[in-house]
Amino acid sequence: MSTAPFGDDTPVYVISVAAQLSGLHPQTLRTYDRLGLVSPGRTAGRGRRYSMRDIVMLREIQRLSQEEGINLTGIKHILELQRDNARLHDELALARRALEELSNELESTRAVAARLAQQQRRGGASGGTPGSDLVPIRRTGVVVWHERNRD
């Protein structure tokens, strides 16, 4: 799932429609494609098909060029940085979820360790060797202890 700032990725618009929707000349769209500013989908016959995301991108390129006075090389760098930023944002979200899972697992392990230490201080729950009623379960490299079934 991407957090990119643009819309739908379905390539449906032929170049003439994309040009009308973006307010640009079809030759400008071809130039932007050649420069790598926008990469429309292609049909089997190599015809360009633009998505709504592409249309929004074309409008943004035009805005940056006309209103902000940024040249096409600068715009290309801006767009690359935006893509990198979106990718890093997605990777950060994945890393945060993994960290949360590890944190929860560590909390669970600490709780089990505390119960085990308490049992050992009391001489073991079963009266035998302290901790003898516990068996290990492996989860992602962390040993988690739980009570053995006595059936």
C-alpha positions as CSV (number, residue, x, y, z in Angstrom):
1,M,0.0,0.0,0.0
2,S,1.5,3.2,-1.1
3,T,1.0,6.6,0.5
4,A,1.8,8.5,-2.6
5,P,-0.2,11.8,-3.0
6,F,-1.9,10.9,-6.3
7,G,-5.0,8.9,-7.2
8,D,-6.0,5.9,-9.2
9,D,-3.3,3.9,-11.1
10,T,-5.6,2.3,-13.7
11,P,-4.2,3.3,-17.2
12,V,-7.4,4.1,-19.2
13,Y,-7.0,7.5,-20.9
14,V,-5.5,7.8,-24.4
15,I,-3.0,10.6,-25.0
16,S,-5.6,13.0,-26.5
17,V,-7.9,12.6,-23.5
18,A,-5.0,12.9,-21.0
19,A,-3.9,16.1,-22.8
20,Q,-7.4,17.6,-22.5
21,L,-7.7,16.6,-18.8
22,S,-4.3,17.9,-17.9
23,G,-4.6,21.1,-20.1
24,L,-1.4,20.2,-22.0
25,H,-0.5,19.5,-25.6
26,P,-0.1,15.8,-26.5
27,Q,3.5,16.6,-27.6
28,T,4.2,17.9,-24.1
29,L,3.0,14.6,-22.7
30,R,5.3,12.7,-25.1
31,T,8.2,14.9,-24.0
32,Y,7.4,14.4,-20.3
33,D,7.2,10.6,-20.9
34,R,10.6,10.7,-22.8
35,L,12.2,12.6,-19.9
36,G,10.8,10.2,-17.4
37,L,8.6,12.7,-15.6
38,V,5.5,10.6,-16.1
39,S,5.4,7.0,-17.2
40,P,2.0,6.1,-18.7
41,G,1.0,2.5,-19.2
42,R,1.3,0.9,-22.6
43,T,-1.0,-1.1,-24.8
44,A,0.2,-4.2,-26.7
45,G,0.7,-1.8,-29.7
46,R,2.8,0.5,-27.5
47,G,0.1,3.2,-27.3
48,R,0.2,5.3,-24.2
49,R,-2.6,4.9,-21.6
50,Y,-2.7,7.5,-18.8
51,S,-4.2,6.9,-15.3
52,M,-5.8,9.5,-13.1
53,R,-2.6,9.5,-11.1
54,D,-0.7,10.4,-14.3
55,I,-3.2,13.2,-15.0
56,V,-2.7,14.7,-11.5
57,M,1.1,14.3,-11.9
58,L,0.9,16.2,-15.3
59,R,-1.0,19.0,-13.7
60,E,1.6,19.2,-10.8
61,I,4.5,19.2,-13.3
62,Q,2.8,22.1,-15.2
63,R,2.2,24.0,-11.9
64,L,5.8,23.6,-10.8
65,S,7.0,24.7,-14.2
66,Q,4.6,27.7,-14.7
67,E,3.9,28.9,-11.2
68,E,7.1,28.1,-9.4
69,G,9.5,28.6,-12.3
70,I,11.2,25.2,-11.8
71,N,12.9,23.7,-14.8
72,L,12.1,20.1,-15.9
73,T,15.4,18.7,-14.4
74,G,14.4,20.2,-11.1
75,I,10.9,18.9,-11.4
76,K,12.3,15.4,-12.1
77,H,14.4,15.6,-8.9
78,I,11.4,16.8,-6.9
79,L,9.3,13.9,-8.2
80,E,12.0,11.3,-7.5
81,L,12.3,12.7,-3.9
82,Q,8.6,12.4,-3.5
83,R,8.6,8.8,-4.6
84,D,11.6,8.0,-2.3
85,N,9.8,9.7,0.5
86,A,6.6,7.6,-0.1
87,R,8.7,4.4,-0.2
88,L,10.6,5.3,3.0
89,H,7.3,6.1,4.7
90,D,5.9,2.7,3.8
91,E,9.1,1.0,5.0
92,L,9.0,3.0,8.2
93,A,5.4,1.8,8.8
94,L,6.4,-1.8,8.3
95,A,9.3,-1.4,10.7
96,R,7.1,0.2,13.3
97,R,4.7,-2.7,13.1
98,A,7.5,-5.2,13.5
99,L,8.9,-3.2,16.5
100,E,5.5,-3.2,18.1
101,E,5.2,-7.0,17.6
102,L,8.6,-7.5,19.1
103,S,7.8,-5.2,22.0
104,N,4.6,-7.2,22.7
105,E,6.5,-10.4,22.5
106,L,9.2,-9.1,24.9
107,E,6.5,-7.9,27.4
108,S,4.9,-11.4,27.3
109,T,8.4,-13.0,27.8
110,R,9.1,-10.8,30.8
111,A,5.7,-11.7,32.3
112,V,6.4,-15.4,31.9
113,A,9.9,-14.9,33.4
114,A,8.5,-13.1,36.3
115,R,6.0,-15.9,37.0
116,L,8.8,-18.4,36.7
117,A,11.0,-16.5,39.1
118,Q,8.1,-16.3,41.6
119,Q,7.5,-20.1,41.3
120,Q,11.2,-20.7,41.9
121,R,11.2,-18.5,45.0
122,R,8.2,-20.5,46.3
123,G,10.0,-23.8,45.6
124,G,8.1,-24.7,42.5
125,A,4.4,-25.1,42.0
126,S,4.4,-28.9,41.8
127,G,6.7,-29.4,44.8
128,G,9.4,-30.9,42.6
129,T,12.2,-29.2,40.7
130,P,11.5,-25.5,40.4
131,G,10.1,-24.8,37.0
132,S,9.7,-28.5,36.1
133,D,6.1,-27.9,35.0
134,L,7.1,-25.4,32.3
135,V,8.1,-26.3,28.7
136,P,9.6,-24.0,26.1
137,I,7.9,-22.8,22.9
138,R,10.0,-21.1,20.2
139,R,8.7,-17.9,18.6
140,T,10.8,-15.8,16.3
141,G,14.0,-16.5,18.1
142,V,12.7,-15.8,21.6
143,V,11.9,-18.7,24.0
144,V,8.5,-18.3,25.6
145,W,7.7,-20.6,28.5
146,H,4.2,-21.9,29.3
147,E,2.9,-24.5,31.8
148,R,3.0,-28.1,30.6
149,N,-0.3,-29.8,30.1
150,R,-0.7,-32.4,32.9
151,D,-3.1,-34.7,31.1
